[in-house]
Amino acid sequence: MKKKIDWNRVIYDFVFITLLLSVIFLVIRIALAPMEATGADVRIKSDYVLMLVQCILGVVAMRLPNIIEHKLQIPSRMLVLYAIFLYCAIYLGEVRAFYYNVRHWDTILHTFSGGMLGALGFSFVTILNKSDRIPINLSPVFVAVFAFCFAVTLGVFWEIYEFTFDGILGLNMQKFMLEDGTQLIGRAALQDTMKDLIVDCLGAFIMSFVGYLSLKYKTGLIEKLQLKRRRQSSSGK
């Protein structure tokens, strides 16, 4: 009998290997790239530094599920969505320059991430209560509001991270410069950050509303995306 292919694992491993190979490629490119642009389409060292930082973070993020899997059970659907998001955000977005070349790419990803973080917010309610299901004594409205606030807060932390490392490493994660190095001024310089926060809120709201309906009418939809605590075996006590 043929062994069934685990496509979830194939996709996850493909993304991890892609990011790992990108790190090696970018280290070489940083050594060879010029400090200043010599043409309109020439990338300089700081461009590759940004890509390298993002790819390293991506590799670390890909290993996190392996670190926590002994305590938390991660649904395969959520794991695949997580891997696809990292691939689209880091490899396609930064390395392949989709943020500059594909219209609204950043907006789509921030909306999607807001939804994923919203689902994670529902998971934290169950984890903090040390149960496999959201306690029935908690109001669905309360749980949905918590999930929304949780997702938006992490979105704010991400923007703080981008702002901090843009200043320390001279990067352009908040897109306050055009691809040719021209710095934006005033409202235009704030537009990317504010747009990201707004669509983070939108994605979080949509997921929170879906989660609210799932809890109120007991459809079980939100539970399919939740992280759950692993049960301790009696021998481990």
VENSUL-V151003 format. One record per backbone hydrogen bond with DSSP energy under -0.5 kcal/mol. CO is the residue of the C=O (numbers start at 1). NH is the residue of the N-H. E is the energy in kcal/mol with one decimal. If there is no record, write none. Layout:
# VENSUL-V151003
co nh e
CO NH E
CO NH E
This chain:
# VENSUL-V151003
co nh e
5 7 -1.3
6 10 -2.1
7 11 -2.6
8 12 -2.1
9 13 -2.8
10 14 -2.3
11 15 -2.1
12 16 -2.1
13 17 -2.7
14 18 -2.2
15 19 -2.3
16 20 -2.3
17 21 -2.7
18 22 -1.9
19 23 -1.8
20 24 -1.6
21 25 -2.4
22 26 -2.7
23 27 -2.0
24 28 -1.5
25 29 -2.2
26 30 -2.5
27 31 -1.3
28 32 -1.3
29 33 -2.4
34 45 -1.8
39 42 -1.0
41 43 -0.5
44 47 -0.8
44 48 -1.5
45 49 -2.3
46 50 -1.9
47 51 -1.7
48 52 -2.6
49 53 -2.7
50 54 -2.2
51 55 -2.5
52 56 -2.6
53 57 -2.2
54 58 -2.1
55 59 -2.5
56 60 -2.3
57 61 -2.8
58 62 -2.1
59 63 -1.0
60 63 -0.8
60 64 -0.9
61 65 -0.6
63 66 -0.6
63 67 -1.3
64 67 -0.5
64 68 -2.0
65 69 -1.2
68 71 -1.8
68 72 -2.8
71 230 -2.8
72 74 -0.6
73 75 -0.6
73 228 -2.0
75 79 -2.1
76 80 -2.2
77 81 -2.3
78 82 -2.3
79 83 -2.1
80 84 -2.8
81 85 -2.4
82 86 -2.1
83 87 -2.3
84 88 -2.6
85 89 -2.8
86 90 -2.7
86 91 -0.8
87 92 -2.6
88 93 -1.2
90 94 -1.4
90 95 -1.9
91 96 -2.4
92 98 -2.5
93 99 -1.7
94 97 -0.5
97 100 -0.8
97 101 -2.2
98 102 -2.6
101 103 -0.6
102 105 -1.7
104 108 -2.5
105 109 -2.1
106 110 -2.3
107 111 -2.1
108 112 -2.2
109 113 -2.8
110 114 -2.1
111 115 -1.6
112 116 -2.2
113 117 -2.7
114 118 -1.7
115 119 -2.0
116 120 -2.0
117 121 -1.9
118 122 -1.5
119 123 -1.6
120 124 -1.9
121 125 -1.0
122 126 -1.2
123 127 -2.4
124 128 -2.8
125 129 -1.2
126 131 -2.4
127 130 -1.5
135 138 -1.7
139 143 -2.3
140 144 -2.3
141 145 -2.6
142 146 -2.5
143 147 -2.5
144 148 -2.3
145 149 -2.6
146 150 -2.7
147 151 -2.3
148 152 -2.4
149 153 -2.3
150 154 -2.0
151 155 -1.9
152 156 -2.1
153 157 -2.3
154 158 -2.0
155 159 -1.7
156 160 -2.1
157 161 -2.3
158 162 -2.5
159 163 -2.5
160 164 -2.6
161 165 -2.4
162 166 -2.1
163 167 -1.5
164 168 -2.2
165 169 -2.3
165 171 -0.7
166 170 -0.8
172 175 -1.3
176 184 -3.3
178 181 -2.0
182 178 -2.8
185 188 -1.2
186 189 -0.8
186 190 -1.0
187 191 -1.1
188 192 -0.5
190 194 -2.5
191 195 -2.5
192 196 -2.3
193 197 -2.1
194 198 -2.3
195 199 -2.5
196 200 -2.1
197 201 -2.0
198 202 -2.0
199 203 -2.8
200 204 -2.5
201 205 -2.6
202 206 -2.4
203 207 -2.2
204 208 -2.5
205 209 -2.6
206 210 -2.4
207 211 -2.7
208 212 -2.3
209 213 -2.3
210 214 -2.2
211 215 -2.4
212 216 -2.8
213 217 -2.4
214 219 -1.4
214 220 -0.7
220 224 -0.7
221 224 -1.0
222 225 -1.4
223 226 -0.7
228 73 -4.3
233 236 -1.5
234 237 -1.1
